[in-house]
């Protein structure tokens, strides 16, 4: 991804669910109503460039 400027914003925040299908052998990776995330990932950065 190419760098880009966020006009008037000092930081970027991203929040996404984290599913641990690699740790659940035999688990179906397709989600249904009963399936919920096992955690969340939150990131606050000054740039939108992955280190």
PDB file with SEQRES, HELIX, SHEET and CRYST1 records, atoms N, CA, C and O in Angstrom:
SEQRES   1 A   51  UNK UNK UNK UNK UNK UNK UNK UNK UNK UNK UNK UNK UNK          
SEQRES   2 A   51  UNK UNK UNK UNK UNK UNK UNK UNK UNK UNK UNK UNK UNK          
SEQRES   3 A   51  UNK UNK UNK UNK UNK UNK UNK UNK UNK UNK UNK UNK UNK          
SEQRES   4 A   51  UNK UNK UNK UNK UNK UNK UNK UNK UNK UNK UNK UNK              
HELIX    1 AA1 UNK A   21  UNK A   23  5                                   3    
SHEET    1 AA1 2 UNK A  12  UNK A  17  0                                        
SHEET    2 AA1 2 UNK A  40  UNK A  45 -1                                        
CRYST1    1.000    1.000    1.000  90.00  90.00  90.00 P 1           1          
ATOM      1  N   UNK A   1       0.845  -1.165   0.000  1.00  0.00           N  
ATOM      2  CA  UNK A   1       0.000   0.000   0.000  1.00  0.00           C  
ATOM      3  C   UNK A   1       0.896   1.235   0.000  1.00  0.00           C  
ATOM      4  O   UNK A   1       1.853   1.312   0.771  1.00  0.00           O  
ATOM      5  N   UNK A   2       0.594   2.172  -0.840  1.00  0.00           N  
ATOM      6  CA  UNK A   2       1.363   3.412  -0.909  1.00  0.00           C  
ATOM      7  C   UNK A   2       0.965   4.337   0.235  1.00  0.00           C  
ATOM      8  O   UNK A   2      -0.202   4.359   0.626  1.00  0.00           O  
ATOM      9  N   UNK A   3       1.915   5.102   0.781  1.00  0.00           N  
ATOM     10  CA  UNK A   3       1.595   6.046   1.852  1.00  0.00           C  
ATOM     11  C   UNK A   3       0.633   7.127   1.358  1.00  0.00           C  
ATOM     12  O   UNK A   3       0.648   7.503   0.186  1.00  0.00           O  
ATOM     13  N   UNK A   4      -0.195   7.613   2.267  1.00  0.00           N  
ATOM     14  CA  UNK A   4      -1.095   8.713   1.929  1.00  0.00           C  
ATOM     15  C   UNK A   4      -1.311   9.577   3.156  1.00  0.00           C  
ATOM     16  O   UNK A   4      -1.134   9.117   4.284  1.00  0.00           O  
ATOM     17  N   UNK A   5      -1.692  10.828   2.941  1.00  0.00           N  
ATOM     18  CA  UNK A   5      -1.875  11.785   4.035  1.00  0.00           C  
ATOM     19  C   UNK A   5      -3.320  11.751   4.519  1.00  0.00           C  
ATOM     20  O   UNK A   5      -4.251  11.690   3.716  1.00  0.00           O  
ATOM     21  N   UNK A   6      -3.497  11.792   5.820  1.00  0.00           N  
ATOM     22  CA  UNK A   6      -4.817  11.925   6.412  1.00  0.00           C  
ATOM     23  C   UNK A   6      -4.996  13.391   6.782  1.00  0.00           C  
ATOM     24  O   UNK A   6      -4.444  13.848   7.783  1.00  0.00           O  
ATOM     25  N   UNK A   7      -5.742  14.113   6.004  1.00  0.00           N  
ATOM     26  CA  UNK A   7      -5.882  15.562   6.173  1.00  0.00           C  
ATOM     27  C   UNK A   7      -6.584  15.870   7.494  1.00  0.00           C  
ATOM     28  O   UNK A   7      -7.704  15.417   7.730  1.00  0.00           O  
ATOM     29  N   UNK A   8      -5.917  16.642   8.353  1.00  0.00           N  
ATOM     30  CA  UNK A   8      -6.497  17.093   9.607  1.00  0.00           C  
ATOM     31  C   UNK A   8      -6.578  16.045  10.704  1.00  0.00           C  
ATOM     32  O   UNK A   8      -7.186  16.303  11.743  1.00  0.00           O  
ATOM     33  N   UNK A   9      -5.992  14.881  10.513  1.00  0.00           N  
ATOM     34  CA  UNK A   9      -6.028  13.825  11.523  1.00  0.00           C  
ATOM     35  C   UNK A   9      -4.596  13.486  11.908  1.00  0.00           C  
ATOM     36  O   UNK A   9      -3.744  13.267  11.047  1.00  0.00           O  
ATOM     37  N   UNK A  10      -4.338  13.444  13.231  1.00  0.00           N  
ATOM     38  CA  UNK A  10      -2.982  13.173  13.707  1.00  0.00           C  
ATOM     39  C   UNK A  10      -2.659  11.682  13.795  1.00  0.00           C  
ATOM     40  O   UNK A  10      -1.489  11.306  13.858  1.00  0.00           O  
ATOM     41  N   UNK A  11      -3.682  10.835  13.801  1.00  0.00           N  
ATOM     42  CA  UNK A  11      -3.435   9.408  13.944  1.00  0.00           C  
ATOM     43  C   UNK A  11      -4.537   8.624  13.230  1.00  0.00           C  
ATOM     44  O   UNK A  11      -5.577   9.176  12.870  1.00  0.00           O  
ATOM     45  N   UNK A  12      -4.293   7.354  13.037  1.00  0.00           N  
ATOM     46  CA  UNK A  12      -5.278   6.451  12.441  1.00  0.00           C  
ATOM     47  C   UNK A  12      -5.574   5.339  13.436  1.00  0.00           C  
ATOM     48  O   UNK A  12      -4.660   4.831  14.086  1.00  0.00           O  
ATOM     49  N   UNK A  13      -6.826   4.961  13.561  1.00  0.00           N  
ATOM     50  CA  UNK A  13      -7.221   3.881  14.456  1.00  0.00           C  
ATOM     51  C   UNK A  13      -7.940   2.787  13.692  1.00  0.00           C  
ATOM     52  O   UNK A  13      -8.794   3.062  12.849  1.00  0.00           O  
ATOM     53  N   UNK A  14      -7.588   1.536  13.991  1.00  0.00           N  
ATOM     54  CA  UNK A  14      -8.210   0.390  13.335  1.00  0.00           C  
ATOM     55  C   UNK A  14      -8.571  -0.622  14.414  1.00  0.00           C  
ATOM     56  O   UNK A  14      -7.752  -0.932  15.279  1.00  0.00           O  
ATOM     57  N   UNK A  15      -9.801  -1.137  14.361  1.00  0.00           N  
ATOM     58  CA  UNK A  15     -10.248  -2.172  15.295  1.00  0.00           C  
ATOM     59  C   UNK A  15     -10.879  -3.290  14.462  1.00  0.00           C  
ATOM     60  O   UNK A  15     -11.725  -3.031  13.607  1.00  0.00           O  
ATOM     61  N   UNK A  16     -10.472  -4.510  14.711  1.00  0.00           N  
ATOM     62  CA  UNK A  16     -10.979  -5.642  13.932  1.00  0.00           C  
ATOM     63  C   UNK A  16     -11.093  -6.880  14.816  1.00  0.00           C  
ATOM     64  O   UNK A  16     -10.286  -7.056  15.729  1.00  0.00           O  
ATOM     65  N   UNK A  17     -12.086  -7.747  14.563  1.00  0.00           N  
ATOM     66  CA  UNK A  17     -12.157  -8.996  15.326  1.00  0.00           C  
ATOM     67  C   UNK A  17     -11.007  -9.922  14.955  1.00  0.00           C  
ATOM     68  O   UNK A  17     -10.511  -9.890  13.828  1.00  0.00           O  
ATOM     69  N   UNK A  18     -10.593 -10.736  15.896  1.00  0.00           N  
ATOM     70  CA  UNK A  18      -9.494 -11.680  15.669  1.00  0.00           C  
ATOM     71  C   UNK A  18     -10.023 -13.084  15.929  1.00  0.00           C  
ATOM     72  O   UNK A  18     -10.410 -13.403  17.053  1.00  0.00           O  
ATOM     73  N   UNK A  19     -10.042 -13.914  14.908  1.00  0.00           N  
ATOM     74  CA  UNK A  19     -10.514 -15.286  15.042  1.00  0.00           C  
ATOM     75  C   UNK A  19      -9.314 -16.227  15.062  1.00  0.00           C  
ATOM     76  O   UNK A  19      -8.409 -16.091  14.240  1.00  0.00           O  
ATOM     77  N   UNK A  20      -9.300 -17.167  15.982  1.00  0.00           N  
ATOM     78  CA  UNK A  20      -8.170 -18.077  16.169  1.00  0.00           C  
ATOM     79  C   UNK A  20      -8.452 -19.443  15.555  1.00  0.00           C  
ATOM     80  O   UNK A  20      -8.371 -20.460  16.244  1.00  0.00           O  
ATOM     81  N   UNK A  21      -8.784 -19.476  14.254  1.00  0.00           N  
ATOM     82  CA  UNK A  21      -9.074 -20.747  13.608  1.00  0.00           C  
ATOM     83  C   UNK A  21      -7.846 -21.648  13.537  1.00  0.00           C  
ATOM     84  O   UNK A  21      -7.988 -22.869  13.483  1.00  0.00           O  
ATOM     85  N   UNK A  22      -6.651 -21.079  13.537  1.00  0.00           N  
ATOM     86  CA  UNK A  22      -5.447 -21.905  13.478  1.00  0.00           C  
ATOM     87  C   UNK A  22      -5.244 -22.696  14.764  1.00  0.00           C  
ATOM     88  O   UNK A  22      -4.575 -23.730  14.751  1.00  0.00           O  
ATOM     89  N   UNK A  23      -5.813 -22.226  15.879  1.00  0.00           N  
ATOM     90  CA  UNK A  23      -5.683 -22.919  17.161  1.00  0.00           C  
ATOM     91  C   UNK A  23      -6.838 -23.885  17.412  1.00  0.00           C  
ATOM     92  O   UNK A  23      -6.783 -24.685  18.346  1.00  0.00           O  
ATOM     93  N   UNK A  24      -7.877 -23.817  16.594  1.00  0.00           N  
ATOM     94  CA  UNK A  24      -9.047 -24.667  16.776  1.00  0.00           C  
ATOM     95  C   UNK A  24      -9.093 -25.687  15.643  1.00  0.00           C  
ATOM     96  O   UNK A  24      -9.774 -25.479  14.639  1.00  0.00           O  
ATOM     97  N   UNK A  25      -8.379 -26.773  15.806  1.00  0.00           N  
ATOM     98  CA  UNK A  25      -8.304 -27.799  14.766  1.00  0.00           C  
ATOM     99  C   UNK A  25      -9.692 -28.387  14.504  1.00  0.00           C  
ATOM    100  O   UNK A  25     -10.398 -28.775  15.435  1.00  0.00           O  
ATOM    101  N   UNK A  26     -10.068 -28.447  13.239  1.00  0.00           N  
ATOM    102  CA  UNK A  26     -11.371 -28.973  12.858  1.00  0.00           C  
ATOM    103  C   UNK A  26     -12.482 -27.946  12.897  1.00  0.00           C  
ATOM    104  O   UNK A  26     -13.627 -28.274  12.586  1.00  0.00           O  
ATOM    105  N   UNK A  27     -12.179 -26.707  13.272  1.00  0.00           N  
ATOM    106  CA  UNK A  27     -13.204 -25.662  13.331  1.00  0.00           C  
ATOM    107  C   UNK A  27     -13.587 -25.230  11.922  1.00  0.00           C  
ATOM    108  O   UNK A  27     -12.749 -25.185  11.021  1.00  0.00           O  
ATOM    109  N   UNK A  28     -14.856 -24.917  11.747  1.00  0.00           N  
ATOM    110  CA  UNK A  28     -15.355 -24.439  10.460  1.00  0.00           C  
ATOM    111  C   UNK A  28     -15.075 -22.939  10.371  1.00  0.00           C  
ATOM    112  O   UNK A  28     -15.584 -22.182  11.197  1.00  0.00           O  
ATOM    113  N   UNK A  29     -14.283 -22.487   9.399  1.00  0.00           N  
ATOM    114  CA  UNK A  29     -13.928 -21.064   9.314  1.00  0.00           C  
ATOM    115  C   UNK A  29     -15.069 -20.166   8.847  1.00  0.00           C  
ATOM    116  O   UNK A  29     -14.910 -18.945   8.835  1.00  0.00           O  
ATOM    117  N   UNK A  30     -16.212 -20.726   8.463  1.00  0.00           N  
ATOM    118  CA  UNK A  30     -17.364 -19.916   8.065  1.00  0.00           C  
ATOM    119  C   UNK A  30     -18.201 -19.615   9.299  1.00  0.00           C  
ATOM    120  O   UNK A  30     -18.628 -20.531  10.001  1.00  0.00           O  
ATOM    121  N   UNK A  31     -18.437 -18.344   9.564  1.00  0.00           N  
ATOM    122  CA  UNK A  31     -19.121 -17.916  10.783  1.00  0.00           C  
ATOM    123  C   UNK A  31     -20.633 -18.013  10.636  1.00  0.00           C  
ATOM    124  O   UNK A  31     -21.178 -17.774   9.558  1.00  0.00           O  
ATOM    125  N   UNK A  32     -21.304 -18.366  11.730  1.00  0.00           N  
ATOM    126  CA  UNK A  32     -22.757 -18.322  11.765  1.00  0.00           C  
ATOM    127  C   UNK A  32     -23.182 -17.507  12.979  1.00  0.00           C  
ATOM    128  O   UNK A  32     -22.347 -16.862  13.613  1.00  0.00           O  
ATOM    129  N   UNK A  33     -24.451 -17.529  13.307  1.00  0.00           N  
ATOM    130  CA  UNK A  33     -24.969 -16.679  14.388  1.00  0.00           C  
ATOM    131  C   UNK A  33     -24.320 -17.008  15.729  1.00  0.00           C  
ATOM    132  O   UNK A  33     -24.081 -16.101  16.527  1.00  0.00           O  
ATOM    133  N   UNK A  34     -24.031 -18.276  15.998  1.00  0.00           N  
ATOM    134  CA  UNK A  34     -23.471 -18.667  17.288  1.00  0.00           C  
ATOM    135  C   UNK A  34     -21.990 -18.349  17.431  1.00  0.00           C  
ATOM    136  O   UNK A  34     -21.480 -18.298  18.550  1.00  0.00           O  
ATOM    137  N   UNK A  35     -21.289 -18.134  16.320  1.00  0.00           N  
ATOM    138  CA  UNK A  35     -19.838 -17.925  16.369  1.00  0.00           C  
ATOM    139  C   UNK A  35     -19.532 -16.465  16.680  1.00  0.00           C  
ATOM    140  O   UNK A  35     -20.102 -15.560  16.069  1.00  0.00           O  
ATOM    141  N   UNK A  36     -18.652 -16.245  17.609  1.00  0.00           N  
ATOM    142  CA  UNK A  36     -18.237 -14.890  17.967  1.00  0.00           C  
ATOM    143  C   UNK A  36     -16.718 -14.817  17.936  1.00  0.00           C  
ATOM    144  O   UNK A  36     -16.035 -15.842  17.949  1.00  0.00           O  
ATOM    145  N   UNK A  37     -16.203 -13.610  17.897  1.00  0.00           N  
ATOM    146  CA  UNK A  37     -14.747 -13.455  17.877  1.00  0.00           C  
ATOM    147  C   UNK A  37     -14.159 -13.873  19.219  1.00  0.00           C  
ATOM    148  O   UNK A  37     -14.823 -13.787  20.251  1.00  0.00           O  
ATOM    149  N   UNK A  38     -12.924 -14.321  19.196  1.00  0.00           N  
ATOM    150  CA  UNK A  38     -12.237 -14.736  20.418  1.00  0.00           C  
ATOM    151  C   UNK A  38     -11.338 -13.634  20.949  1.00  0.00           C  
ATOM    152  O   UNK A  38     -10.611 -13.839  21.921  1.00  0.00           O  
ATOM    153  N   UNK A  39     -11.380 -12.488  20.333  1.00  0.00           N  
ATOM    154  CA  UNK A  39     -10.565 -11.357  20.757  1.00  0.00           C  
ATOM    155  C   UNK A  39     -10.667 -10.235  19.751  1.00  0.00           C  
ATOM    156  O   UNK A  39     -11.365 -10.347  18.744  1.00  0.00           O  
ATOM    157  N   UNK A  40      -9.971  -9.160  20.028  1.00  0.00           N  
ATOM    158  CA  UNK A  40      -9.970  -8.021  19.121  1.00  0.00           C  
ATOM    159  C   UNK A  40      -8.563  -7.478  19.005  1.00  0.00           C  
ATOM    160  O   UNK A  40      -7.743  -7.620  19.912  1.00  0.00           O  
ATOM    161  N   UNK A  41      -8.302  -6.864  17.885  1.00  0.00           N  
ATOM    162  CA  UNK A  41      -7.026  -6.205  17.651  1.00  0.00           C  
ATOM    163  C   UNK A  41      -7.316  -4.729  17.475  1.00  0.00           C  
ATOM    164  O   UNK A  41      -8.184  -4.350  16.689  1.00  0.00           O  
ATOM    165  N   UNK A  42      -6.585  -3.890  18.209  1.00  0.00           N  
ATOM    166  CA  UNK A  42      -6.740  -2.442  18.093  1.00  0.00           C  
ATOM    167  C   UNK A  42      -5.374  -1.846  17.804  1.00  0.00           C  
ATOM    168  O   UNK A  42      -4.375  -2.244  18.404  1.00  0.00           O  
ATOM    169  N   UNK A  43      -5.332  -0.895  16.888  1.00  0.00           N  
ATOM    170  CA  UNK A  43      -4.069  -0.273  16.504  1.00  0.00           C  
ATOM    171  C   UNK A  43      -4.269   1.222  16.347  1.00  0.00           C  
ATOM    172  O   UNK A  43      -5.212   1.655  15.685  1.00  0.00           O  
ATOM    173  N   UNK A  44      -3.399   2.010  16.943  1.00  0.00           N  
ATOM    174  CA  UNK A  44      -3.351   3.462  16.744  1.00  0.00           C  
ATOM    175  C   UNK A  44      -1.966   3.802  16.227  1.00  0.00           C  
ATOM    176  O   UNK A  44      -0.967   3.486  16.874  1.00  0.00           O  
ATOM    177  N   UNK A  45      -1.896   4.434  15.087  1.00  0.00           N  
ATOM    178  CA  UNK A  45      -0.615   4.751  14.458  1.00  0.00           C  
ATOM    179  C   UNK A  45      -0.610   6.181  13.940  1.00  0.00           C  
ATOM    180  O   UNK A  45      -1.661   6.766  13.681  1.00  0.00           O  
ATOM    181  N   UNK A  46       0.585   6.731  13.795  1.00  0.00           N  
ATOM    182  CA  UNK A  46       0.743   8.066  13.222  1.00  0.00           C  
ATOM    183  C   UNK A  46       0.727   8.038  11.699  1.00  0.00           C  
ATOM    184  O   UNK A  46       0.505   9.069  11.065  1.00  0.00           O  
ATOM    185  N   UNK A  47       0.960   6.871  11.105  1.00  0.00           N  
ATOM    186  CA  UNK A  47       0.938   6.724   9.652  1.00  0.00           C  
ATOM    187  C   UNK A  47       0.103   5.505   9.286  1.00  0.00           C  
ATOM    188  O   UNK A  47      -0.238   4.696  10.149  1.00  0.00           O  
ATOM    189  N   UNK A  48      -0.221   5.379   8.024  1.00  0.00           N  
ATOM    190  CA  UNK A  48      -0.962   4.208   7.539  1.00  0.00           C  
ATOM    191  C   UNK A  48      -0.038   3.268   6.793  1.00  0.00           C  
ATOM    192  O   UNK A  48      -0.458   2.603   5.846  1.00  0.00           O  
ATOM    193  N   UNK A  49       1.208   3.208   7.208  1.00  0.00           N  
ATOM    194  CA  UNK A  49       2.198   2.352   6.575  1.00  0.00           C  
ATOM    195  C   UNK A  49       2.552   1.235   7.541  1.00  0.00           C  
ATOM    196  O   UNK A  49       2.944   1.500   8.678  1.00  0.00           O  
ATOM    197  N   UNK A  50       2.418  -0.002   7.106  1.00  0.00           N  
ATOM    198  CA  UNK A  50       2.774  -1.136   7.953  1.00  0.00           C  
ATOM    199  C   UNK A  50       4.288  -1.219   8.061  1.00  0.00           C  
ATOM    200  O   UNK A  50       4.980  -1.179   7.044  1.00  0.00           O  
ATOM    201  N   UNK A  51       4.826  -1.337   9.305  1.00  0.00           N  
ATOM    202  CA  UNK A  51       6.290  -1.405   9.461  1.00  0.00           C  
ATOM    203  C   UNK A  51       6.887  -2.677   8.908  1.00  0.00           C  
ATOM    204  O   UNK A  51       8.101  -2.867   8.971  1.00  0.00           O  
TER     205      UNK A  51                                                      
END                                                                             
